[in-house]
Amino acid sequence: MEAKQRGIFETICSRLKNALINLGLLIGSTLLFFGAIELVLRLTGMVTVGPHPPLIFQSSSNPAISYELIPSITQKAYRSTVKTNALGFRSDAIDPSRPLVAVLGDSITFGYGVENEETIATQLEKQLPNYQFLNAGVPGYHLQQETAAYKEKIAPLNPEAVILVFYPNDMGATTGWLDQDQVLRAQGDDPRDRPALRCNPPTTGILSLIPGKCWLDHHSAIYVAMKKFVSMRAGNETLLEDQERSREKPEEDSITPNHITMYGQQLETFTKELAPAIKRIFVIWPDREVHVISRPKIRALAERYGFTVIDLYDTFGNDAKTLVWDTVHPHPDTMKMAAEVIAKNMQ
């Protein structure tokens, strides 16, 4: 009897030992698997952890400009490579043998998330190679900054034409600034609010149940990748909902009469910097709203100051293809199609 009990005990111990070994192997394999993914994500640069501001900006000596692109750089930023010329524009060096067309705007014009050769200015140059198109777009710029930059940097180049790319969030925009960590900040941001101190963990879904989310946000590429994937899916769902809602209720327009009045004042100031002979083109770039109330007023405003208006809503409606991971900035296919439309109106 005693031998039988001893045998049962030894069997249980053996099974428990085997179970522990298998569990250890499973945990070890899992750690190795996720460790390998973590290493690949970090080495390839597909995902970065912690605060990594794009190192493409410098503060401007002109307070009206506030910040600008660093001249003569080749730098990874916004999932693309940003190359600037000696003047600090995302374009090739100025070619004095061709007439110059300056393309002004914000991150849409700059080409957030796309390569230099995919930006609207480069696409236009492919359509009209006898001209040089200067990409004067800078992320976060509004018309007052564009006016100051034009006066200081572009007017001396004597451009033959100016293309002003209007995006609806230009309305009511305030001037951002660059802090000591090269982080672009909105007006009124506290410089002591460093990005390393921030934590914006998910509040819904399975990721909200994971402990230590703030630590993971700055130390785990896998967690950051999962967070971006969930955010991307949610962003695309919200985009489709907003587009449909705006089509169903076109009378709901986020651009107010006060916005248009203020923008009109800024546009008047900008046109005073333009030589009378300069050809003026005003491009309305679509967002997720239809803006049926405000767009005719914006068009009339631009025409009052001598601009030929190209309304890309006529081409894309309010559902122009955007970067899948962004839902705001245009896809290269959209850039190319828009360039074709603009080029036809320039010939």
C-alpha positions as CSV (number, residue, x, y, z in Angstrom):
1,M,0.0,0.0,0.0
2,E,2.8,2.3,1.0
3,A,4.6,1.5,-2.3
4,K,1.5,2.2,-4.3
5,Q,1.0,5.6,-2.6
6,R,4.7,6.4,-3.2
7,G,4.2,5.5,-6.9
8,I,1.1,7.8,-7.2
9,F,3.1,10.6,-5.5
10,E,6.0,10.2,-7.9
11,T,3.6,10.1,-10.9
12,I,2.0,13.4,-9.7
13,C,5.4,15.0,-9.1
14,S,6.6,13.8,-12.6
15,R,3.5,15.2,-14.3
16,L,3.8,18.5,-12.3
17,K,7.5,18.7,-13.3
18,N,6.6,18.1,-16.9
19,A,3.8,20.7,-16.8
20,L,6.2,23.3,-15.2
21,I,8.8,22.6,-17.9
22,N,6.2,22.9,-20.6
23,L,4.9,26.1,-19.1
24,G,8.4,27.5,-18.8
25,L,9.1,26.6,-22.5
26,L,5.8,28.2,-23.5
27,I,6.6,31.4,-21.5
28,G,10.2,31.4,-22.9
29,S,9.1,30.9,-26.4
30,T,6.5,33.6,-26.1
31,L,9.0,36.0,-24.7
32,L,11.5,35.2,-27.5
33,F,8.7,35.6,-30.1
34,F,7.6,39.0,-28.8
35,G,11.3,40.0,-28.1
36,A,12.1,39.2,-31.7
37,I,9.2,41.4,-33.0
38,E,10.2,44.2,-30.6
39,L,13.8,44.0,-31.9
40,V,12.6,44.1,-35.6
41,L,10.3,47.0,-35.0
42,R,13.0,49.0,-33.3
43,L,15.8,48.1,-35.8
44,T,13.7,48.8,-38.9
45,G,12.4,52.1,-37.4
46,M,8.8,51.0,-38.3
47,V,7.8,51.9,-34.7
48,T,9.5,54.2,-32.3
49,V,8.9,54.5,-28.6
50,G,9.1,57.6,-26.4
51,P,9.0,61.2,-27.7
52,H,10.6,61.5,-31.1
53,P,9.8,64.9,-32.6
54,P,10.7,65.3,-36.3
55,L,14.0,67.0,-36.4
56,I,13.2,69.1,-39.5
57,F,12.3,72.5,-37.9
58,Q,14.2,75.4,-36.5
59,S,13.0,78.6,-34.9
60,S,12.8,81.6,-37.2
61,S,14.4,85.0,-36.4
62,N,11.1,86.5,-37.7
63,P,8.4,86.2,-35.0
64,A,5.7,86.4,-37.6
65,I,7.1,83.2,-39.2
66,S,7.9,81.6,-35.8
67,Y,9.5,78.4,-37.1
68,E,10.6,77.0,-40.5
69,L,12.2,74.0,-42.1
70,I,15.9,73.6,-41.7
71,P,17.8,74.2,-44.9
72,S,19.8,71.5,-46.7
73,I,18.7,68.5,-44.8
74,T,17.8,64.9,-45.6
75,Q,15.9,63.7,-42.6
76,K,13.4,61.0,-41.7
77,A,10.1,62.5,-40.6
78,Y,6.4,61.6,-40.7
79,R,7.2,58.1,-42.2
80,S,9.0,59.7,-45.1
81,T,12.3,61.3,-46.0
82,V,12.2,65.1,-46.0
83,K,14.8,66.8,-48.3
84,T,15.2,70.6,-48.3
85,N,17.2,73.0,-50.4
86,A,19.5,75.7,-49.3
87,L,16.6,78.1,-48.8
88,G,14.8,75.8,-46.5
89,F,12.1,74.6,-48.8
90,R,11.1,71.0,-49.6
91,S,12.1,71.4,-53.2
92,D,15.2,71.1,-55.5
93,A,17.6,74.0,-55.8
94,I,16.2,77.1,-57.6
95,D,16.6,76.8,-61.3
96,P,16.9,80.4,-62.7
97,S,16.3,79.1,-66.3
98,R,12.7,78.3,-65.6
99,P,9.8,80.5,-64.5
100,L,9.1,79.9,-60.8
101,V,5.7,79.0,-59.3
102,A,5.4,79.2,-55.5
103,V,3.0,76.8,-53.9
104,L,2.1,77.9,-50.4
105,G,0.2,76.1,-47.7
106,D,0.4,73.9,-44.6
107,S,1.1,70.2,-44.2
108,I,-1.2,69.3,-47.1
109,T,1.1,71.3,-49.4
110,F,4.3,70.2,-47.6
111,G,3.3,66.6,-48.2
112,Y,2.9,65.1,-44.7
113,G,3.6,61.3,-44.9
114,V,4.7,61.2,-48.5
115,E,8.1,61.5,-50.3
116,N,9.4,64.6,-51.9
117,E,8.6,63.3,-55.4
118,E,5.0,62.7,-54.4
119,T,4.1,66.2,-53.1
120,I,1.7,68.4,-54.9
121,A,4.5,70.7,-56.1
122,T,6.5,67.9,-57.6
123,Q,3.4,66.4,-59.2
124,L,2.7,69.7,-60.8
125,E,6.2,70.0,-62.1
126,K,5.8,66.6,-63.8
127,Q,2.7,67.9,-65.5
128,L,4.3,71.3,-66.5
129,P,8.1,70.7,-66.8
130,N,8.7,74.1,-68.3
131,Y,8.0,75.6,-64.8
132,Q,9.7,75.1,-61.5
133,F,7.2,74.6,-58.7
134,L,8.6,75.6,-55.3
135,N,7.1,73.7,-52.4
136,A,6.7,76.4,-49.8
137,G,4.3,74.4,-47.6
138,V,5.2,73.9,-43.9
139,P,3.2,71.8,-41.4
140,G,1.1,73.9,-39.1
141,Y,1.4,77.1,-41.1
142,H,-1.6,79.4,-41.5
143,L,-2.1,82.3,-43.9
144,Q,-0.3,84.9,-41.7
145,Q,2.8,82.8,-41.5
146,E,2.6,82.1,-45.2
147,T,2.4,85.8,-45.8
148,A,5.5,86.5,-43.7
149,A,7.4,83.7,-45.3
150,Y,6.5,84.9,-48.8
151,K,7.6,88.4,-48.1
152,E,10.9,87.4,-46.6
153,K,11.9,84.4,-48.7
154,I,9.9,84.0,-51.9
155,A,9.2,87.5,-53.2
156,P,12.9,88.1,-53.8
157,L,12.8,85.1,-56.2
158,N,10.3,86.9,-58.4
159,P,7.8,84.1,-59.0
160,E,5.7,84.2,-62.0
161,A,2.7,82.7,-60.3
162,V,1.5,81.8,-56.8
163,I,-0.7,78.9,-55.8
164,L,-2.3,79.2,-52.4
165,V,-3.6,75.9,-51.2
166,F,-6.4,76.5,-48.7
167,Y,-7.4,73.8,-46.3
168,P,-10.5,74.4,-44.1
169,N,-8.6,74.2,-40.8
170,D,-6.7,77.3,-41.9
171,M,-9.7,79.1,-40.5
172,G,-9.1,80.4,-37.0
173,A,-5.6,78.8,-36.8
174,T,-3.1,80.2,-34.3
175,T,0.7,80.4,-34.6
176,G,2.6,77.5,-33.3
177,W,6.1,77.6,-31.9
178,L,9.1,75.3,-31.5
179,D,10.3,74.4,-28.0
180,Q,13.8,73.5,-26.9
181,D,13.1,69.8,-27.6
182,Q,12.2,70.6,-31.2
183,V,8.5,69.9,-30.5
184,L,6.0,72.0,-32.3
185,R,3.6,73.4,-29.8
186,A,0.2,75.2,-30.1
187,Q,0.0,78.8,-28.9
188,G,-0.4,78.9,-25.2
189,D,1.3,75.5,-24.5
190,D,3.4,75.4,-21.3
191,P,7.0,74.7,-22.2
192,R,7.3,72.7,-19.0
193,D,4.8,70.2,-20.3
194,R,7.4,68.0,-21.9
195,P,6.2,65.1,-24.1
196,A,8.1,62.6,-21.9
197,L,5.7,63.5,-19.1
198,R,2.6,63.0,-21.2
199,C,0.5,59.8,-21.1
200,N,-2.6,59.3,-23.2
201,P,-3.5,55.7,-22.6
202,P,-6.5,54.0,-24.3
203,T,-9.7,54.3,-22.2
204,T,-11.7,51.7,-24.1
205,G,-11.1,48.3,-25.7
206,I,-8.7,45.5,-24.7
207,L,-5.7,47.9,-24.5
208,S,-7.3,49.8,-21.7
209,L,-7.1,46.7,-19.5
210,I,-3.3,46.3,-19.9
211,P,-1.4,47.5,-16.7
212,G,1.5,49.9,-16.9
213,K,0.2,51.6,-20.1
214,C,2.2,54.8,-19.6
215,W,5.5,52.8,-19.1
216,L,4.8,50.7,-22.1
217,D,4.0,53.8,-24.2
218,H,7.7,54.9,-23.8
219,H,9.4,51.4,-23.7
220,S,7.5,48.9,-25.9
221,A,7.4,49.1,-29.6
222,I,4.9,46.2,-29.8
223,Y,2.5,48.1,-27.5
224,V,2.9,51.3,-29.5
225,A,2.3,49.4,-32.7
226,M,-0.9,47.9,-31.3
227,K,-2.0,51.3,-30.0
228,K,-1.5,52.8,-33.5
229,F,-3.3,50.0,-35.2
230,V,-6.3,50.4,-32.9
231,S,-6.2,54.2,-33.3
232,M,-6.0,53.8,-37.1
233,R,-9.1,51.6,-37.3
234,A,-11.0,53.9,-35.0
235,G,-9.9,57.0,-37.0
236,N,-11.0,55.4,-40.3
237,E,-14.4,54.6,-38.8
238,T,-14.8,58.1,-37.5
239,L,-13.8,59.5,-40.9
240,L,-16.5,57.6,-42.7
241,E,-19.1,58.6,-40.1
242,D,-18.1,62.2,-40.4
243,Q,-18.2,62.2,-44.2
244,E,-21.6,60.6,-44.3
245,R,-23.0,62.9,-41.6
246,S,-21.8,66.0,-43.5
247,R,-23.5,64.8,-46.7
248,E,-26.7,64.1,-44.8
249,K,-26.7,67.5,-43.0
250,P,-24.8,69.9,-45.3
251,E,-26.2,72.9,-43.5
252,E,-23.9,72.0,-40.6
253,D,-20.7,73.9,-41.4
254,S,-17.8,74.3,-39.0
255,I,-16.6,77.4,-40.8
256,T,-18.4,80.4,-39.4
257,P,-19.0,83.8,-40.9
258,N,-16.5,85.2,-38.3
259,H,-13.9,82.8,-39.6
260,I,-14.5,84.0,-43.2
261,T,-14.3,87.6,-42.1
262,M,-10.9,87.1,-40.4
263,Y,-9.6,85.0,-43.3
264,G,-10.6,87.8,-45.7
265,Q,-8.5,90.3,-43.7
266,Q,-5.6,87.9,-43.9
267,L,-6.0,87.3,-47.6
268,E,-6.1,91.1,-48.2
269,T,-2.8,91.4,-46.4
270,F,-1.3,88.6,-48.3
271,T,-2.3,90.0,-51.7
272,K,-0.6,93.3,-50.9
273,E,2.7,91.5,-51.0
274,L,2.0,90.2,-54.6
275,A,3.2,92.1,-57.6
276,P,0.3,93.1,-59.9
277,A,1.5,90.9,-62.7
278,I,1.7,87.7,-60.7
279,K,-0.8,85.0,-61.7
280,R,-2.9,84.0,-58.6
281,I,-4.4,80.6,-58.1
282,F,-6.5,79.6,-55.1
283,V,-7.0,75.9,-54.5
284,I,-9.7,74.7,-52.1
285,W,-8.5,71.4,-50.7
286,P,-11.4,69.2,-49.4
287,D,-11.7,67.8,-45.9
288,R,-14.3,65.5,-44.5
289,E,-17.1,68.2,-44.5
290,V,-18.9,69.3,-47.6
291,H,-18.9,73.0,-46.5
292,V,-21.7,73.9,-48.9
293,I,-22.5,77.1,-46.9
294,S,-19.0,78.5,-46.6
295,R,-17.3,77.4,-49.8
296,P,-19.2,79.8,-52.1
297,K,-18.2,82.6,-49.7
298,I,-14.6,81.6,-49.7
299,R,-14.6,81.3,-53.5
300,A,-16.0,84.8,-53.8
301,L,-13.5,86.2,-51.3
302,A,-10.6,84.7,-53.3
303,E,-12.0,86.0,-56.6
304,R,-12.3,89.5,-55.1
305,Y,-8.6,89.6,-54.7
306,G,-7.8,88.4,-58.2
307,F,-7.4,84.6,-57.7
308,T,-8.5,82.0,-60.1
309,V,-10.3,79.4,-57.9
310,I,-9.9,75.7,-58.3
311,D,-12.3,73.9,-56.0
312,L,-11.2,70.3,-55.6
313,Y,-14.5,69.4,-54.1
314,D,-15.7,69.3,-57.7
315,T,-13.2,66.5,-58.2
316,F,-13.2,64.6,-54.9
317,G,-16.3,65.6,-53.0
318,N,-15.6,65.2,-49.2
319,D,-14.1,61.8,-49.5
320,A,-10.7,62.3,-51.1
321,K,-8.4,59.4,-50.5
322,T,-6.1,60.0,-47.5
323,L,-3.2,58.2,-45.9
324,V,-4.7,55.1,-44.3
325,W,-2.8,55.6,-41.0
326,D,-3.6,59.3,-40.9
327,T,-7.2,60.0,-42.3
328,V,-6.4,63.7,-42.8
329,H,-3.5,64.1,-45.2
330,P,-3.8,63.1,-48.9
331,H,-2.7,59.9,-50.4
332,P,-0.1,60.2,-53.2
333,D,-2.9,59.2,-55.7
334,T,-4.9,62.2,-54.5
335,M,-1.9,64.4,-54.9
336,K,-1.4,63.2,-58.5
337,M,-5.0,63.6,-59.5
338,A,-5.2,67.1,-57.9
339,A,-2.0,68.1,-59.8
340,E,-3.6,67.1,-63.0
341,V,-6.7,69.2,-62.3
342,I,-4.6,72.3,-61.3
343,A,-2.2,71.9,-64.3
344,K,-5.2,72.0,-66.7
345,N,-6.3,75.2,-65.2
346,M,-2.8,76.7,-65.6
347,Q,-2.4,76.0,-69.3
